[in-house]
Amino acid sequence: MEMPRVTKRSLLQTSHQGSSENKTTSSYRNAWRELRTSMCYSISGFNPRFFCTCEPIADPIEIHKQKLTLWFSHLPREERQFGGYFSPETMHVEPLILEQHPDEDRGLNPFKEKTGISTRPSLTPEQLFDANNNGNKARGLNVLLYGAVGTGKSTVVRKLMLDWCAGSVFSQFKLVLPFSCEDLSHLSKPTSLRDLVGRKYMHLRKTPYLSGDNDKAKDVLFIFNGMEKMKLDFRIGSTELCSDPNEALPSGAVVVNLLRKYMLPEASILVTTRLSAVDRVPKKYINRYVQICGFNDPHRQRAYFTSRLLQQNEGKPGMAAETLIEMLYLNLQRESQLATACFLPTYCWLTCATLHLLHFTDTKSPIRTLTGIYTSFMKLNFGGEVITVDGNVSSQEQQNSLMLYVVRTVGKLAFDGITNKRTSFSAEELEQWVGGKTKTDEELQQLAVFRTDVLDFFLVPRNDHGTDPESGGRRYVFAVPAMQEYLAALYVVLGENKSILEKLTKEVSEALGQASEDITSLLSILSKIIPFRIFAVFNLLKLFPKLFERVSSLSKGRIADTMTAEMFRSEDSFNEDVLDQVEQSLLGVHGPQPQEETYTRAFELYPIFMGGLLHYGNRRLLDQLGCSIKSHTVSQITHVLRKHLIKESQKKQPPEELMDLLVLLYEFQNPRLTAEVLQSIKTINLSNVRMTPHKCFVLSTVLSCTSSRFHLNKLNLSSCHITPELLQMLWPAFHHTSNLNLQFNSLGPESCILLRDLLLEPNCTIKSLQLCDNYLTDAGISHLLEALSGNHSLQRLCLMHTGLGDRSAQMLAERLGQHDMLQELNVAYNNIGDSAALTLVDACREHPSIHTVHLYLNQLTDVAKQSLYVRGGPRVKEGRRVKVLASVTEGSDISEDWHPILSVIGKNSLSWDRDRVREQLLVFLKDLEWGRKQHQSFWKKMHFRRVESVVRQMLRLLEKSSDTGTGTSTKLCNYRRS
């Protein structure tokens, strides 16, 4: 916002408008007040006209509603990362709410069978304070809403407040006052109820609804969210009775007296809490218990996914989003592990966030990583939480953080599972890792709270209606498979898997290091009287901190060793890339299912999470959760990791594993490390990797970390399902390669416009461009050929099977003279006729550098093939020969290039039109039989028969493949062995 221009002269003019000195002074002050106000608005970005366009609103209740609307409409950072086109109204789906006392089914959690919670009618939030349930009309209702972590308690409160401000619910309440119990617990000074309200809502300082007079408080609803974070003591000896809303009390005492109905008894109260804190409020003070159970059926889940995924592209639904929702819903209907996890709305958020990352990343998106999404997920659910017992914070500082407690228990279990290649755990293993070593009463109480509120959030019964083949007992799995790898990675990076030597060294170092500080102070005094050499022995104490540093650095090196070893496991080389594995865990595997279920799998996301957790952004979020990763720790790990990655990247990796390496470098978000690792890579072969928007973004971002002088020998993106939209995302990556292979993709004529612009770049380094098997047509080629006059690098252009006709051949013949660097031109398997082919070959003969033209599998007659062979002969003046590959025969002889021709056909025969390939092979066979009859030499005949046998074998395999599927593709590609 531009600041208003107010000069000293204008202020003086304003000050002289009045006739008296008082008026002058008043005007002068008013002018400065307006200036100061406008400056404050400009700096803060706040516009007072947001609230009103005509006159300011005087009603405190309306001001209250407008401020609450602003506050509760504010999206957290975790939501804003998706582009800012979400709002609470569009993405909210009501979770299941049941009226149920916790004693009826203690331990009820959202992961139970659906039949266990569907017998009662569900409630809507506005039915919570139904007047029919209030026997005493003079008193307001106290409603306690409880549920597990992630069931949507805070989201329901948020939606209730927005709906009340809009006038759609709770019309019986004229004033609704929401409070965070976490904020109230941090108040140190006694405060009265009126001051408490006035402190948070300044405009309500003088509201009559809190005076206690008559029955005005019946129009008031208090909302206390997160009661488990606040200490409430209902004993008379601890919390005195008080009915005066103007008397100063501790915040807990104010809430207790409101719930007792001793203070403002006519007011209604809504309390939200986790299950472990339900009993903190005596039953006699609660009129109604309701449980929030999340999304109890796939239909509610689908409604949530639809509201989120259909708004990805600025509110414009697309076929891609609808397809995703359909595949997701099919997976939920199978009662899969994901369906169990998505009983909790927060896991639905994690699923949508992951799918958004994988499928809706674009060039305008901010940098987002999978590790960042999982870290944000943890912050949404456990941000700033500490372990409490009855509202009291643990006295042990190192155990205050709830997230750190999760890492040391559930993370340890996850790490053990990955170490032993297991994804499911028995009840005995849960007891061993989660609570097996507790000793004190405080630790036991913490464990009880943790088991009640948090453990079910991560671990659920395995939903396969079976038992483990070894133990035969019930098994538990992580609600989302990737969560096991994330927590295990966090467990390792935080250094929780210390060896006995490391633990002992640290304890000795801390003890003796502290002692050495005291002794050093003493020595500095005594050394003035007694010779210092007598006390030299005490300097040995200083060695122990250094010894710990040495052992600690070795520990950081072991973390880097673990990352590299897990990243480059040879047994995982034939798995799909890690991003496809993540997608399959969400969308399921569609098509033929494996006959036998395997209970072990590759944990390829585990090392990638370890790298992502070292990024500064994730470390900052983790620090807010009480899990600190120091910068020097990251520096030590990175130093060792750099050596390992450079060494391993020099080895040839399968395309899927190479994609995983690129994802690791992207998640790490360290440009310097990325550039150093890529310097050792000369070829990036991602052939047959299914490229998604996020994978394209990863490739471009990683290559952008290198200098402008860095170039790959080859970038192979063949058979990667690349579309024109994805081609645009890959634009930065194309500037770092000499050989660009884009064959067998889904590129069309419009893609040639971008490729033309790429070739016209002043610093273009592309020497070879392969566009085979993309339907470019004559229109696309006309765009591409516009680059010939301005390009000075292209040497090989492959346009095989791109839908070209005679017009394209004519345009090629006309424009070849504009480019003097081209050496090889491949226009095989198109629709080029005799005349156009002859014209093109004549133009190639006139070209100064072209030496090879591919024309086989075109609509050529025998006469044209013979003419092409003759014209391809050496020119008289230069003696330069243009090799024309039109058939396996050249006149009555076998072409010296028959092998490359049949090799190309063998590799692509199953993806091409089989009838046309079969027809061309039969033509080759006829030419070979005719040529064999023209020769009397035994060796010549044997040579013809050898080539004939290869063609016949290809024909047999082609016929066989139509009956047996694609299983013969390997044989077709390896026909040379015959």
ZIFENCOR-V576249 format. One record per residue. N is the residue number from 1. RES is the residue in three letters. PSI is psi as a letter, one per 20 degrees, with the letter a starting at -180 (none if undefined). Layout:
n=(N/N)
res=(RES/RES)
psi=(PSI/PSI)
//
This chain:
n=(1/2/3/4/5/6/7/8/9/10/11/12/13/14/15/16/17/18/19/20/21/22/23/24/25/26/27/28/29/30/31/32/33/34/35/36/37/38/39/40/41/42/43/44/45/46/47/48/49/50/51/52/53/54/55/56/57/58/59/60/61/62/63/64/65/66/67/68/69/70/71/72/73/74/75/76/77/78/79/80/81/82/83/84/85/86/87/88/89/90/91/92/93/94/95/96/97/98/99/100/101/102/103/104/105/106/107/108/109/110/111/112/113/114/115/116/117/118/119/120/121/122/123/124/125/126/127/128/129/130/131/132/133/134/135/136/137/138/139/140/141/142/143/144/145/146/147/148/149/150/151/152/153/154/155/156/157/158/159/160/161/162/163/164/165/166/167/168/169/170/171/172/173/174/175/176/177/178/179/180/181/182/183/184/185/186/187/188/189/190/191/192/193/194/195/196/197/198/199/200/201/202/203/204/205/206/207/208/209/210/211/212/213/214/215/216/217/218/219/220/221/222/223/224/225/226/227/228/229/230/231/232/233/234/235/236/237/238/239/240/241/242/243/244/245/246/247/248/249/250/251/252/253/254/255/256/257/258/259/260/261/262/263/264/265/266/267/268/269/270/271/272/273/274/275/276/277/278/279/280/281/282/283/284/285/286/287/288/289/290/291/292/293/294/295/296/297/298/299/300/301/302/303/304/305/306/307/308/309/310/311/312/313/314/315/316/317/318/319/320/321/322/323/324/325/326/327/328/329/330/331/332/333/334/335/336/337/338/339/340/341/342/343/344/345/346/347/348/349/350/351/352/353/354/355/356/357/358/359/360/361/362/363/364/365/366/367/368/369/370/371/372/373/374/375/376/377/378/379/380/381/382/383/384/385/386/387/388/389/390/391/392/393/394/395/396/397/398/399/400/401/402/403/404/405/406/407/408/409/410/411/412/413/414/415/416/417/418/419/420/421/422/423/424/425/426/427/428/429/430/431/432/433/434/435/436/437/438/439/440/441/442/443/444/445/446/447/448/449/450/451/452/453/454/455/456/457/458/459/460/461/462/463/464/465/466/467/468/469/470/471/472/473/474/475/476/477/478/479/480/481/482/483/484/485/486/487/488/489/490/491/492/493/494/495/496/497/498/499/500/501/502/503/504/505/506/507/508/509/510/511/512/513/514/515/516/517/518/519/520/521/522/523/524/525/526/527/528/529/530/531/532/533/534/535/536/537/538/539/540/541/542/543/544/545/546/547/548/549/550/551/552/553/554/555/556/557/558/559/560/561/562/563/564/565/566/567/568/569/570/571/572/573/574/575/576/577/578/579/580/581/582/583/584/585/586/587/588/589/590/591/592/593/594/595/596/597/598/599/600/601/602/603/604/605/606/607/608/609/610/611/612/613/614/615/616/617/618/619/620/621/622/623/624/625/626/627/628/629/630/631/632/633/634/635/636/637/638/639/640/641/642/643/644/645/646/647/648/649/650/651/652/653/654/655/656/657/658/659/660/661/662/663/664/665/666/667/668/669/670/671/672/673/674/675/676/677/678/679/680/681/682/683/684/685/686/687/688/689/690/691/692/693/694/695/696/697/698/699/700/701/702/703/704/705/706/707/708/709/710/711/712/713/714/715/716/717/718/719/720/721/722/723/724/725/726/727/728/729/730/731/732/733/734/735/736/737/738/739/740/741/742/743/744/745/746/747/748/749/750/751/752/753/754/755/756/757/758/759/760/761/762/763/764/765/766/767/768/769/770/771/772/773/774/775/776/777/778/779/780/781/782/783/784/785/786/787/788/789/790/791/792/793/794/795/796/797/798/799/800/801/802/803/804/805/806/807/808/809/810/811/812/813/814/815/816/817/818/819/820/821/822/823/824/825/826/827/828/829/830/831/832/833/834/835/836/837/838/839/840/841/842/843/844/845/846/847/848/849/850/851/852/853/854/855/856/857/858/859/860/861/862/863/864/865/866/867/868/869/870/871/872/873/874/875/876/877/878/879/880/881/882/883/884/885/886/887/888/889/890/891/892/893/894/895/896/897/898/899/900/901/902/903/904/905/906/907/908/909/910/911/912/913/914/915/916/917/918/919/920/921/922/923/924/925/926/927/928/929/930/931/932/933/934/935/936/937/938/939/940/941/942/943/944/945/946/947/948/949/950/951/952/953/954/955/956/957/958/959/960/961/962/963/964/965/966/967/968/969/970/971/972/973/974/975/976/977/978)
res=(MET/GLU/MET/PRO/ARG/VAL/THR/LYS/ARG/SER/LEU/LEU/GLN/THR/SER/HIS/GLN/GLY/SER/SER/GLU/ASN/LYS/THR/THR/SER/SER/TYR/ARG/ASN/ALA/TRP/ARG/GLU/LEU/ARG/THR/SER/MET/CYS/TYR/SER/ILE/SER/GLY/PHE/ASN/PRO/ARG/PHE/PHE/CYS/THR/CYS/GLU/PRO/ILE/ALA/ASP/PRO/ILE/GLU/ILE/HIS/LYS/GLN/LYS/LEU/THR/LEU/TRP/PHE/SER/HIS/LEU/PRO/ARG/GLU/GLU/ARG/GLN/PHE/GLY/GLY/TYR/PHE/SER/PRO/GLU/THR/MET/HIS/VAL/GLU/PRO/LEU/ILE/LEU/GLU/GLN/HIS/PRO/ASP/GLU/ASP/ARG/GLY/LEU/ASN/PRO/PHE/LYS/GLU/LYS/THR/GLY/ILE/SER/THR/ARG/PRO/SER/LEU/THR/PRO/GLU/GLN/LEU/PHE/ASP/ALA/ASN/ASN/ASN/GLY/ASN/LYS/ALA/ARG/GLY/LEU/ASN/VAL/LEU/LEU/TYR/GLY/ALA/VAL/GLY/THR/GLY/LYS/SER/THR/VAL/VAL/ARG/LYS/LEU/MET/LEU/ASP/TRP/CYS/ALA/GLY/SER/VAL/PHE/SER/GLN/PHE/LYS/LEU/VAL/LEU/PRO/PHE/SER/CYS/GLU/ASP/LEU/SER/HIS/LEU/SER/LYS/PRO/THR/SER/LEU/ARG/ASP/LEU/VAL/GLY/ARG/LYS/TYR/MET/HIS/LEU/ARG/LYS/THR/PRO/TYR/LEU/SER/GLY/ASP/ASN/ASP/LYS/ALA/LYS/ASP/VAL/LEU/PHE/ILE/PHE/ASN/GLY/MET/GLU/LYS/MET/LYS/LEU/ASP/PHE/ARG/ILE/GLY/SER/THR/GLU/LEU/CYS/SER/ASP/PRO/ASN/GLU/ALA/LEU/PRO/SER/GLY/ALA/VAL/VAL/VAL/ASN/LEU/LEU/ARG/LYS/TYR/MET/LEU/PRO/GLU/ALA/SER/ILE/LEU/VAL/THR/THR/ARG/LEU/SER/ALA/VAL/ASP/ARG/VAL/PRO/LYS/LYS/TYR/ILE/ASN/ARG/TYR/VAL/GLN/ILE/CYS/GLY/PHE/ASN/ASP/PRO/HIS/ARG/GLN/ARG/ALA/TYR/PHE/THR/SER/ARG/LEU/LEU/GLN/GLN/ASN/GLU/GLY/LYS/PRO/GLY/MET/ALA/ALA/GLU/THR/LEU/ILE/GLU/MET/LEU/TYR/LEU/ASN/LEU/GLN/ARG/GLU/SER/GLN/LEU/ALA/THR/ALA/CYS/PHE/LEU/PRO/THR/TYR/CYS/TRP/LEU/THR/CYS/ALA/THR/LEU/HIS/LEU/LEU/HIS/PHE/THR/ASP/THR/LYS/SER/PRO/ILE/ARG/THR/LEU/THR/GLY/ILE/TYR/THR/SER/PHE/MET/LYS/LEU/ASN/PHE/GLY/GLY/GLU/VAL/ILE/THR/VAL/ASP/GLY/ASN/VAL/SER/SER/GLN/GLU/GLN/GLN/ASN/SER/LEU/MET/LEU/TYR/VAL/VAL/ARG/THR/VAL/GLY/LYS/LEU/ALA/PHE/ASP/GLY/ILE/THR/ASN/LYS/ARG/THR/SER/PHE/SER/ALA/GLU/GLU/LEU/GLU/GLN/TRP/VAL/GLY/GLY/LYS/THR/LYS/THR/ASP/GLU/GLU/LEU/GLN/GLN/LEU/ALA/VAL/PHE/ARG/THR/ASP/VAL/LEU/ASP/PHE/PHE/LEU/VAL/PRO/ARG/ASN/ASP/HIS/GLY/THR/ASP/PRO/GLU/SER/GLY/GLY/ARG/ARG/TYR/VAL/PHE/ALA/VAL/PRO/ALA/MET/GLN/GLU/TYR/LEU/ALA/ALA/LEU/TYR/VAL/VAL/LEU/GLY/GLU/ASN/LYS/SER/ILE/LEU/GLU/LYS/LEU/THR/LYS/GLU/VAL/SER/GLU/ALA/LEU/GLY/GLN/ALA/SER/GLU/ASP/ILE/THR/SER/LEU/LEU/SER/ILE/LEU/SER/LYS/ILE/ILE/PRO/PHE/ARG/ILE/PHE/ALA/VAL/PHE/ASN/LEU/LEU/LYS/LEU/PHE/PRO/LYS/LEU/PHE/GLU/ARG/VAL/SER/SER/LEU/SER/LYS/GLY/ARG/ILE/ALA/ASP/THR/MET/THR/ALA/GLU/MET/PHE/ARG/SER/GLU/ASP/SER/PHE/ASN/GLU/ASP/VAL/LEU/ASP/GLN/VAL/GLU/GLN/SER/LEU/LEU/GLY/VAL/HIS/GLY/PRO/GLN/PRO/GLN/GLU/GLU/THR/TYR/THR/ARG/ALA/PHE/GLU/LEU/TYR/PRO/ILE/PHE/MET/GLY/GLY/LEU/LEU/HIS/TYR/GLY/ASN/ARG/ARG/LEU/LEU/ASP/GLN/LEU/GLY/CYS/SER/ILE/LYS/SER/HIS/THR/VAL/SER/GLN/ILE/THR/HIS/VAL/LEU/ARG/LYS/HIS/LEU/ILE/LYS/GLU/SER/GLN/LYS/LYS/GLN/PRO/PRO/GLU/GLU/LEU/MET/ASP/LEU/LEU/VAL/LEU/LEU/TYR/GLU/PHE/GLN/ASN/PRO/ARG/LEU/THR/ALA/GLU/VAL/LEU/GLN/SER/ILE/LYS/THR/ILE/ASN/LEU/SER/ASN/VAL/ARG/MET/THR/PRO/HIS/LYS/CYS/PHE/VAL/LEU/SER/THR/VAL/LEU/SER/CYS/THR/SER/SER/ARG/PHE/HIS/LEU/ASN/LYS/LEU/ASN/LEU/SER/SER/CYS/HIS/ILE/THR/PRO/GLU/LEU/LEU/GLN/MET/LEU/TRP/PRO/ALA/PHE/HIS/HIS/THR/SER/ASN/LEU/ASN/LEU/GLN/PHE/ASN/SER/LEU/GLY/PRO/GLU/SER/CYS/ILE/LEU/LEU/ARG/ASP/LEU/LEU/LEU/GLU/PRO/ASN/CYS/THR/ILE/LYS/SER/LEU/GLN/LEU/CYS/ASP/ASN/TYR/LEU/THR/ASP/ALA/GLY/ILE/SER/HIS/LEU/LEU/GLU/ALA/LEU/SER/GLY/ASN/HIS/SER/LEU/GLN/ARG/LEU/CYS/LEU/MET/HIS/THR/GLY/LEU/GLY/ASP/ARG/SER/ALA/GLN/MET/LEU/ALA/GLU/ARG/LEU/GLY/GLN/HIS/ASP/MET/LEU/GLN/GLU/LEU/ASN/VAL/ALA/TYR/ASN/ASN/ILE/GLY/ASP/SER/ALA/ALA/LEU/THR/LEU/VAL/ASP/ALA/CYS/ARG/GLU/HIS/PRO/SER/ILE/HIS/THR/VAL/HIS/LEU/TYR/LEU/ASN/GLN/LEU/THR/ASP/VAL/ALA/LYS/GLN/SER/LEU/TYR/VAL/ARG/GLY/GLY/PRO/ARG/VAL/LYS/GLU/GLY/ARG/ARG/VAL/LYS/VAL/LEU/ALA/SER/VAL/THR/GLU/GLY/SER/ASP/ILE/SER/GLU/ASP/TRP/HIS/PRO/ILE/LEU/SER/VAL/ILE/GLY/LYS/ASN/SER/LEU/SER/TRP/ASP/ARG/ASP/ARG/VAL/ARG/GLU/GLN/LEU/LEU/VAL/PHE/LEU/LYS/ASP/LEU/GLU/TRP/GLY/ARG/LYS/GLN/HIS/GLN/SER/PHE/TRP/LYS/LYS/MET/HIS/PHE/ARG/ARG/VAL/GLU/SER/VAL/VAL/ARG/GLN/MET/LEU/ARG/LEU/LEU/GLU/LYS/SER/SER/ASP/THR/GLY/THR/GLY/THR/SER/THR/LYS/LEU/CYS/ASN/TYR/ARG/ARG/SER)
psi=(p/p/q/q/o/o/r/h/g/h/h/h/h/h/h/j/h/r/h/r/h/g/h/g/g/g/g/g/h/h/g/h/g/g/g/g/g/h/g/g/h/g/g/i/j/p/o/h/i/h/h/q/i/f/q/q/p/h/o/h/g/h/g/g/g/g/h/h/g/g/g/i/i/p/p/r/h/h/h/h/i/j/i/j/k/q/q/h/h/h/j/p/p/p/r/p/p/q/o/p/p/h/h/h/m/p/j/p/r/i/j/r/q/h/i/i/j/j/h/q/q/q/q/q/h/i/i/h/l/p/h/h/j/o/h/o/h/i/q/r/q/o/p/o/o/q/r/r/p/j/i/k/g/h/h/g/g/g/h/g/g/g/h/g/h/i/j/i/r/l/i/i/p/i/p/p/o/q/q/p/h/g/g/h/i/i/p/h/q/q/q/r/g/g/h/g/g/h/h/h/n/h/i/j/h/k/p/i/i/j/h/i/q/c/k/h/i/i/j/p/p/p/p/o/p/l/h/i/j/q/o/p/o/j/p/h/h/h/o/q/p/p/i/o/i/i/p/p/q/q/h/h/h/g/g/g/h/g/h/i/k/h/p/m/h/i/q/q/p/p/p/q/r/r/h/h/j/g/i/h/o/q/h/i/j/p/h/p/p/q/p/p/j/b/o/i/q/h/g/h/g/h/h/g/h/g/h/g/h/j/k/g/m/l/j/o/q/r/h/g/g/h/g/g/g/g/h/g/h/h/h/h/h/j/l/r/h/g/h/g/h/j/h/p/h/h/h/h/g/g/g/g/g/g/h/g/g/h/i/k/p/r/h/i/q/r/o/q/r/h/h/h/g/h/g/h/g/h/h/h/h/k/o/j/q/q/p/q/o/k/i/p/q/q/i/o/h/i/j/g/p/h/h/h/h/g/g/i/f/h/h/h/g/g/g/h/g/h/h/j/l/q/i/q/q/r/h/h/h/g/h/g/h/h/k/i/k/q/g/r/h/g/h/h/g/g/g/g/g/g/h/g/h/h/g/i/h/h/p/q/q/p/l/j/k/r/r/p/h/g/h/i/r/q/q/q/r/p/g/p/h/h/h/g/h/g/h/g/g/h/g/g/h/i/k/i/l/q/r/h/g/g/g/g/h/g/g/g/g/g/g/h/g/h/h/h/g/g/h/h/g/g/h/h/g/h/i/i/g/q/p/h/h/h/j/h/h/i/i/h/h/i/h/g/h/h/g/g/h/g/h/g/h/h/g/h/h/h/g/h/g/g/g/g/g/h/h/l/p/h/i/j/h/j/r/r/q/h/h/h/g/g/g/h/h/g/i/r/o/p/b/p/q/q/h/p/p/p/j/q/r/p/m/i/h/g/h/g/h/g/g/h/i/i/q/g/g/h/h/g/g/h/h/h/j/j/n/p/o/q/h/h/g/g/g/g/g/h/g/h/h/g/g/g/g/g/g/h/h/i/q/p/q/q/g/g/h/h/h/h/g/h/g/g/h/g/h/h/l/n/h/g/g/g/h/h/g/h/h/i/p/h/p/o/o/k/p/j/p/o/p/r/h/h/g/g/h/g/g/g/g/g/h/i/i/r/r/i/i/p/p/q/h/p/o/o/k/q/l/j/k/p/r/h/g/h/h/h/h/i/g/h/h/i/i/k/q/h/o/o/o/k/q/l/a/l/q/a/h/h/h/h/g/g/h/g/h/g/h/i/p/h/k/p/j/o/h/p/o/o/k/q/k/p/n/h/r/h/g/g/h/h/g/h/i/i/i/h/h/i/q/k/h/p/h/p/o/o/k/p/l/j/k/q/a/h/g/g/h/g/h/g/h/h/i/h/i/i/o/j/i/p/h/p/p/o/k/r/l/b/l/p/a/g/g/h/g/g/g/g/h/g/h/h/h/i/q/i/i/p/i/p/p/p/j/r/k/r/m/q/r/h/g/h/g/g/h/h/g/g/h/i/r/p/q/g/g/h/j/p/p/o/p/o/n/h/r/i/q/n/c/j/r/p/q/i/k/h/g/h/g/h/g/g/g/h/h/j/h/h/i/r/o/h/g/h/g/g/g/h/h/h/g/g/g/g/h/g/g/g/h/h/i/i/q/i/p/g/h/g/g/h/g/g/h/g/h/g/h/g/g/h/g/h/g/g/h/g/h/h/h/h/h/j/b/j/i/j/h/h/h/h/h/k/i/i/i/none)
//
